[in-house]
Amino acid sequence: MTDPVTLTTGAIVAIAASKFIEGAGAKVGELVTGGTLKQAGTQVSKLWGLIKGKFAGNQRAEEALGKVEAGDASALTKLEVYLDDELAEPQNQAFATEVRQLAQQIINVQQQVQVQQTNVNQGRDQFIVNNPTGDLKLGGS
């Protein structure tokens, strides 16, 4: 099982941006991989949309969002600062809760994907449980 992940603002931004910037999710402990994006793509898109909607009208934040969507990883830090400020505001507690819940759901999907990809050893033969291919024989030559 994987270690619990602390949902920092940086982790939330990396998860949300993972569909635009390859490896963004990996920066926070491999939170979002290709398999996760396939299974949790809707939640990742919803998280991104929620964050993007919050910054509608904020020119500097919209600029950072646009750069992230264009694949510019350097804009992640700016977006993290803007989101951190929003999450800290008392009047934004409902937004903060929703963002954290969505991010946690995505992490849960990632943990399920990792559990499903467990190798099973049968004597000297090893199989990938979630995707067996080829001529699979147990204990034979």
BELMO-V579749 format. One record per helix or strand of 3 or more residues. SS is the DSSP state (~ for helix, > for strand). FROM is the first residue (numbers start at 1). TO is the last residue. Records with the same first field share a line. If there is no record, write none. Layout:
# BELMO-V579749
SS->FROM-TO ; FROM-TO
This chain:
# BELMO-V579749
~->9-17 ; 25-28 ; 34-54 ; 59-69 ; 75-88 ; 90-116 ; 129-131
>->119-122 ; 125-128
